[in-house]
């Protein structure tokens, strides 16, 4: 009878500058390995099952048995029993909300050709949220999770600044209300920047908004899809407004969000322009791979180019980090943060658990990407959360059996991928994002190798820039 059985689904080896590290899949921990460790893992992988006598005959190192015991404790080898899930499907009875997203206006003064919003309208036909709906949303946030010290209110659209009067009204009410309860409240929004003026910027600055600007890079790339309702490119306006914003905004760093569509894969060039020419503190990239308009979806070859570009920029990130600098590549920085904190995720994000999004009419959605969609809603701010339905969704999505995720090496970092990506691609938010699993595995392997290099050669970088996550400064 064999004493030990190798469990490859729990161990993944990643090459790092002539050496290897062990990525422990269940906990997302990373371990340095020496020659003995590698030999033991090689043996276990080749033998698949072996006895203690066979092991002792093969390895003469004094601490070989102790190292094998370490693999047993990590469940990389065990007694042959089937692997158990790292955690059971999630059962939720109460929803620990920290963030509420308010869809303050379905109207937008732009007509970006790739926009996923199913309820988007021109400004004159936009449906605006009423203050009473916004107030009830914030009160629901407090009622669902009353013991927190701070909360987040996010304004979304359409273009949220097209309903600036409501935003002002919410801030004027929320700040004293939360303060009276001994709570802090933080505000944020994503904007196309076209409606920014000096007074608006100064008001946002005074209330310490977290701001992100949607901009797709240099003029040629940006103007390809981000157009006015009349069909004209918007780069000149957006770039000028962004520079105005960056020249006056002091309370927090301002980031840029880039949407990558068919034909746009030049990651490093876009980052360089937005960081060094415009002056943003951070740039994040969002590839479009799913949607009703196939003409805008990145095809397989383009998506491969995107990930190769991400790795090229990731190498620049690592070289700068070795010098103690953060170059503001948010996708890479987030992965370093996840690995540093050892995050092992049951769900891809906080949607439906720590965050809900509110339609202009008060209906509750998983996140802002679902507002106005045909996806089932989960209650209203008047009637409350449909707890049974939302709990059922979260439980079902966290159950990875028979989905191909149970043995995937990135299962606890990806956690099945974005709900909306699955909804757009498969018309089913329960499905994992199968269409780019291989690319995500390769990207996370790249990140593990980068992390192992940085933690060995520049551990101070994590203290200075990652924990806690800091202000993206170079």
C-alpha positions in Angstrom: 0.0 0.0 0.0 1.3 3.4 -0.9 1.6 5.9 1.9 1.7 9.1 -0.2 -0.1 10.4 -3.3 0.9 13.5 -5.2 -1.8 16.1 -5.7 -0.8 18.3 -8.6 -3.8 20.6 -8.4 -2.4 22.1 -5.2 1.1 22.8 -6.4 2.5 24.8 -9.3 6.1 25.6 -10.0 7.2 28.9 -11.5 10.6 29.7 -13.0 12.3 32.8 -11.6 15.7 33.9 -13.0 17.3 30.4 -13.0 15.5 29.1 -9.9 12.0 27.9 -9.1 9.4 28.9 -6.6 6.5 26.8 -5.4 3.0 28.4 -5.7 0.7 26.8 -3.2 -2.6 27.0 -4.9 -5.0 26.6 -2.0 -3.5 29.5 0.0 -1.9 31.5 -2.9 1.4 31.4 -0.9 4.8 31.4 -2.6 7.7 29.4 -1.3 11.4 29.4 -2.2 12.8 26.0 -3.2 16.3 24.6 -3.2 17.6 21.5 -5.0 16.3 19.0 -2.5 12.8 20.5 -2.7 12.9 20.3 -6.4 14.1 16.7 -6.4 11.4 15.7 -4.0 8.7 17.3 -6.0 10.1 15.8 -9.2 10.0 12.4 -7.6 6.5 12.8 -6.3 5.2 14.0 -9.6 6.8 11.1 -11.5 5.9 8.4 -9.0 2.4 9.8 -8.3 2.2 7.4 -5.4 4.9 6.0 -3.2 5.6 4.4 0.2 7.7 5.8 3.0 10.3 3.0 2.5 10.6 4.0 -1.2 11.0 7.6 -0.3 13.7 6.9 2.3 15.5 4.7 -0.1 15.5 7.5 -2.7 16.5 10.5 -0.4 19.4 10.5 1.9 19.2 14.1 3.0 18.8 14.4 6.8 15.8 16.7 6.6 14.1 14.9 3.6 11.4 13.5 5.9 10.8 16.9 7.4 10.4 18.4 3.9 8.0 15.6 2.9 6.0 16.4 6.1 5.8 20.0 4.9 4.3 18.9 1.6 1.8 16.7 3.6 0.8 19.7 5.7 0.3 21.7 2.5 -1.8 18.8 1.0 0.5 18.6 -1.9 0.9 15.0 -1.0 -1.6 13.1 1.0 -2.9 9.6 1.8 -4.8 9.3 -1.4 -8.1 10.7 -0.4 -9.8 13.0 -3.0 -9.0 16.6 -2.7 -11.6 18.6 -0.8 -12.6 22.2 -1.9 -10.7 24.9 0.0 -14.0 26.1 1.4 -17.7 25.0 1.1 -20.0 27.1 -1.1 -20.7 30.4 0.6 -23.8 30.7 2.7 -24.9 34.3 3.3 -27.7 35.4 5.6 -26.6 39.0 6.1 -24.9 41.2 3.6 -21.8 43.1 4.9 -22.1 46.0 2.5 -19.3 48.5 2.4 -20.1 50.2 -1.0 -23.2 51.4 -2.8 -23.0 52.4 -6.5 -25.6 55.0 -7.5 -26.5 55.0 -11.2 -27.4 58.7 -11.1 -28.2 59.2 -14.8 -28.6 56.8 -17.7 -27.9 59.8 -20.0 -24.4 60.4 -21.4 -23.1 63.3 -23.5 -20.9 60.8 -25.4 -21.8 57.9 -27.7 -18.8 55.5 -27.2 -19.3 52.8 -29.7 -18.4 49.9 -27.4 -20.5 51.0 -24.4 -22.0 47.9 -22.6 -24.7 49.9 -20.9 -28.1 48.6 -22.0 -30.0 51.6 -20.6 -27.7 54.3 -22.0 -29.5 57.3 -23.5 -28.6 60.7 -24.9 -28.6 63.5 -22.3 -32.1 64.8 -23.2 -33.6 61.3 -22.6 -31.5 60.2 -19.6 -33.4 58.9 -16.6 -32.0 60.6 -13.5 -32.0 59.2 -10.0 -34.0 61.2 -7.4 -32.5 62.3 -4.1 -34.9 60.1 -2.1 -33.7 57.0 -3.9 -30.0 58.0 -3.3 -30.7 58.6 0.4 -32.5 55.3 0.8 -29.6 53.6 -0.8 -27.1 55.1 1.7 -29.4 54.3 4.6 -29.6 50.7 3.4 -25.8 50.6 3.4 -25.8 51.6 7.0 -28.6 49.3 8.0 -27.0 46.2 6.4 -23.6 46.7 8.0 -24.0 49.0 11.0 -20.7 48.2 12.7 -18.3 49.5 10.1 -16.3 52.7 10.7 -16.3 53.9 7.0 -18.4 53.4 3.9 -18.2 54.2 0.2 -20.7 55.9 -2.1 -19.8 55.6 -5.8 -21.5 57.8 -8.5 -22.0 56.2 -11.9 -23.8 56.7 -15.2 -24.0 57.3 -18.1 -21.9 60.3 -17.3 -22.4 60.9 -13.6 -21.5 64.6 -13.8 -24.5 65.1 -16.0 -26.5 64.9 -12.7 -24.1 67.0 -10.6 -27.0 68.6 -8.7 -27.9 65.2 -7.2 -24.3 64.4 -6.4 -24.0 67.7 -4.6 -27.2 67.0 -2.7 -26.1 63.5 -1.7 -22.7 64.8 -0.4 -24.3 67.6 1.5 -26.6 65.2 3.2 -24.3 62.2 3.6 -21.3 63.9 5.2 -23.1 65.3 8.3 -25.4 62.3 8.5 -22.6 59.7 8.6 -20.5 62.0 10.9 -23.4 62.2 13.4 -23.3 58.4 13.6 -19.6 58.4 14.2 -18.9 57.0 10.6 -16.8 58.2 7.7 -18.1 58.3 4.1 -15.9 58.3 1.0 -17.1 59.4 -2.5 -15.8 58.3 -5.9 -16.8 58.5 -9.5 -15.6 57.6 -13.0 -16.0 60.4 -15.5 -15.4 61.0 -19.2 -14.0 64.4 -18.0 -15.9 66.5 -20.6 -18.0 68.3 -18.0 -15.2 69.2 -15.7 -14.7 72.9 -14.9 -12.5 74.7 -12.4 -15.4 75.1 -9.9 -16.4 71.5 -10.3 -12.9 70.3 -9.9 -12.4 72.4 -6.8 -15.7 71.1 -5.3 -14.7 67.5 -5.9 -11.3 68.2 -4.4 -12.8 69.7 -1.4 -14.8 66.6 -0.7 -11.9 64.3 -1.5 -13.5 62.3 -4.2 -11.6 59.3 -5.7 -11.6 60.1 -9.4 -11.0 57.9 -12.5 -11.0 59.3 -16.0 -12.1 57.2 -18.9 -9.6 57.8 -21.7 -8.3 55.3 -24.2 -4.8 56.6 -24.9 -3.3 58.8 -27.6 -5.6 60.7 -30.0 -5.9 58.0 -32.7 -6.8 55.3 -30.3 -9.1 57.4 -28.2 -11.0 58.9 -31.1 -11.6 55.5 -32.7 -14.5 54.8 -30.3 -15.0 57.6 -27.8 -17.1 60.0 -29.8 -19.7 62.7 -29.2 -23.3 62.0 -29.9 -22.7 63.8 -33.2 -19.9 61.4 -34.1 -16.8 63.6 -33.5 -13.7 62.4 -31.6 -13.3 63.6 -28.1 -9.6 63.3 -27.4 -8.7 67.0 -27.6 -11.5 67.9 -25.1 -10.8 65.0 -22.8 -7.0 65.5 -22.7 -7.4 69.3 -22.1 -9.9 68.6 -19.3 -7.7 65.9 -17.8 -4.7 68.2 -17.7 -6.9 70.9 -16.1 -8.0 68.4 -13.5 -4.5 67.1 -12.8 -3.2 70.7 -12.4 -5.7 71.5 -9.7 -6.6 68.2 -7.9 -4.7 67.7 -4.7 -6.7 65.4 -2.3 -6.0 62.1 -4.0 -4.1 60.7 -7.0 -6.2 60.5 -10.2 -6.2 57.4 -12.4 -7.1 56.6 -16.0 -9.2 53.7 -17.2 -8.5 52.4 -20.7 -10.9 50.2 -22.6 -9.1 48.0 -25.1 -11.1 47.1 -28.2 -10.5 45.4 -31.5 -7.3 46.7 -33.1 -6.0 48.4 -29.9 -3.3 46.4 -28.3 -0.4 48.8 -27.8 -0.3 48.7 -24.0 3.1 50.2 -23.4 2.5 53.2 -25.8 -0.9 53.9 -24.2 0.6 53.8 -20.7 3.5 56.0 -21.6 1.2 58.6 -23.1 -1.2 58.7 -20.2 1.4 58.7 -17.5 4.2 60.8 -19.0 2.3 63.0 -21.5 -1.0 63.6 -19.6 0.3 63.1 -16.1 -2.1 60.5 -14.6 -0.9 58.7 -11.4 -2.1 55.3 -12.5 -3.4 53.5 -15.6 -5.6 50.4 -15.6 -6.5 48.4 -18.7 -9.8 46.6 -19.4 -9.9 44.4 -22.5 -13.3 44.0 -24.2 -13.7 40.3 -25.0 -17.5 39.9 -24.6 -20.4 41.9 -25.9 -23.3 42.1 -28.3 -21.2 44.1 -30.8 -18.6 41.6 -32.1 -16.8 44.2 -34.1 -15.4 45.7 -30.9 -14.4 42.5 -29.1 -10.7 41.6 -29.2 -10.2 38.4 -31.2 -7.9 35.6 -30.0 -4.7 36.9 -31.6 -5.4 40.4 -30.4 -6.1 39.2 -26.9 -2.8 37.4 -27.0 -1.1 40.7 -28.0 -2.8 42.5 -25.2 -1.4 40.0 -22.6 2.0 40.1 -24.1 1.9 43.9 -23.9 0.7 43.6 -20.3 3.8 41.5 -19.6 6.1 44.0 -21.3 4.7 46.7 -19.2 4.9 44.4 -16.2 8.6 44.0 -16.8 9.0 47.8 -16.7 7.0 47.8 -13.5 9.4 45.3 -11.9 12.5 47.1 -13.0 11.1 50.4 -11.5 10.1 48.6 -8.3 13.6 47.3 -7.9 14.6 51.0 -7.8 11.8 51.8 -5.3 9.5 53.4 -7.8 5.8 52.6 -8.7 5.1 53.4 -12.4 1.4 53.3 -12.0 0.4 50.1 -13.8 -2.7 49.2 -11.8 -3.4 45.7 -13.2 0.1 44.7 -12.1 0.0 46.5 -8.8 -3.3 44.9 -7.9 -1.8 41.4 -8.5 1.2 42.3 -6.3 -1.2 43.4 -3.6 -3.2 40.1 -3.9 -0.1 38.0 -3.7 1.5 40.0 -0.9 -1.7 39.7 1.2 -2.1 36.0 0.3 -5.6 36.5 -0.9 -7.5 33.3 -1.5 -10.8 34.3 -3.1 -14.0 32.3 -3.1 -15.6 35.0 -5.3 -14.1 37.2 -8.0 -15.1 40.4 -6.4 -17.3 41.9 -3.7 -20.4 42.3 -6.0 -23.5 41.1 -4.3 -21.8 40.8 -1.0 -19.9 43.9 0.0 -21.2 46.0 -2.9 -24.6 46.5 -4.7 -25.5 48.9 -7.5 -28.7 50.9 -7.6 -30.6 51.7 -10.8 -32.0 55.2 -11.3 -35.3 53.8 -10.1 -34.0 52.1 -7.0 -33.6 48.5 -8.2 -30.7 46.6 -6.8 -28.1 44.9 -9.1 -24.9 42.8 -8.5 -22.7 45.7 -9.7 -22.7 48.9 -11.9 -22.2 46.9 -15.1 -25.6 45.2 -14.6 -27.6 48.4 -14.1 -30.3 48.6 -16.8 -29.5 45.1 -18.0 -32.0 42.2 -18.4 -30.2 40.3 -15.6 -32.4 39.5 -12.6 -32.4 42.2 -10.0 -32.2 41.5 -6.3 -34.7 43.8 -4.6 -35.2 47.6 -4.4 -34.2 50.2 -1.9 -37.8 50.5 -0.9 -38.5 46.8 -0.3 -34.9 45.7 0.6 -32.6 43.0 -0.6 -34.1 39.8 -1.9 -32.0 37.8 0.5 -33.0 34.3 -0.6 -32.3 35.0 -4.3 -29.1 36.9 -3.8 -27.8 34.3 -1.3 -28.7 31.6 -3.8 -26.8 33.3 -6.5 -23.6 33.8 -4.4 -23.8 30.1 -3.2 -24.2 28.8 -6.7 -21.4 30.9 -8.1 -19.0 29.9 -5.4 -19.6 26.2 -6.0 -16.8 25.2 -8.5 -17.7 21.6 -8.9 -18.1 20.4 -12.5 -17.0 23.8 -13.8 -13.4 23.0 -14.5 -12.2 25.3 -11.8 -11.7 22.8 -9.0 -8.2 21.8 -10.2 -7.2 25.1 -11.9 -4.0 26.5 -10.5 -5.4 30.1 -10.4 -8.7 29.1 -8.9 -8.2 31.2 -5.8 -7.1 34.3 -7.6 -9.5 34.3 -10.5 -12.4 32.7 -8.7 -14.2 32.1 -12.0 -13.8 35.6 -13.4 -16.1 38.6 -13.8 -19.8 38.0 -13.5 -20.6 40.5 -16.3 -18.0 39.0 -18.6 -19.7 35.7 -18.3 -23.1 37.3 -18.7 -22.1 39.1 -21.9 -20.2 36.2 -23.4 -22.3 33.2 -22.3 -25.6 34.9 -21.3 -25.0 33.3 -17.9 -23.2 34.9 -15.0 -22.8 31.5 -13.4 -20.3 30.4 -16.1 -16.6 31.0 -15.5 -14.8 33.2 -18.1 -13.6 30.2 -20.0 -12.7 32.3 -23.1 -9.4 33.5 -21.6 -8.5 31.0 -18.9 -5.1 30.1 -20.5 -4.1 33.7 -20.9 -5.1 34.4 -17.3 -3.0 31.4 -16.1 0.0 32.7 -18.0 -0.5 36.3 -16.7 -0.7 35.1 -13.1 2.4 32.9 -13.6 4.2 36.1 -14.8 2.9 37.9 -11.7 4.1 35.1 -9.3 7.6 35.2 -10.9 7.6 39.0 -10.6 6.5 38.9 -7.0 9.1 36.3 -6.1 11.8 38.5 -7.7 10.7 41.6 -5.9 10.2 40.0 -2.5 13.7 38.6 -2.6 15.5 41.7 -4.1 13.4 44.7 -3.0 11.1 43.7 -0.1 10.9 47.3 1.0 8.9 48.1 -2.1 5.9 46.2 -0.6 6.1 48.2 2.6 6.4 51.5 0.8 3.9 51.0 -2.1 1.8 47.9 -1.6 0.9 47.5 2.1 -1.1 49.6 2.5 -1.7 50.4 -1.2 -0.3 53.8 -1.8 -0.6 56.8 -4.0 0.9 55.4 -7.2 3.7 58.0 -7.1 6.9 57.5 -9.1 
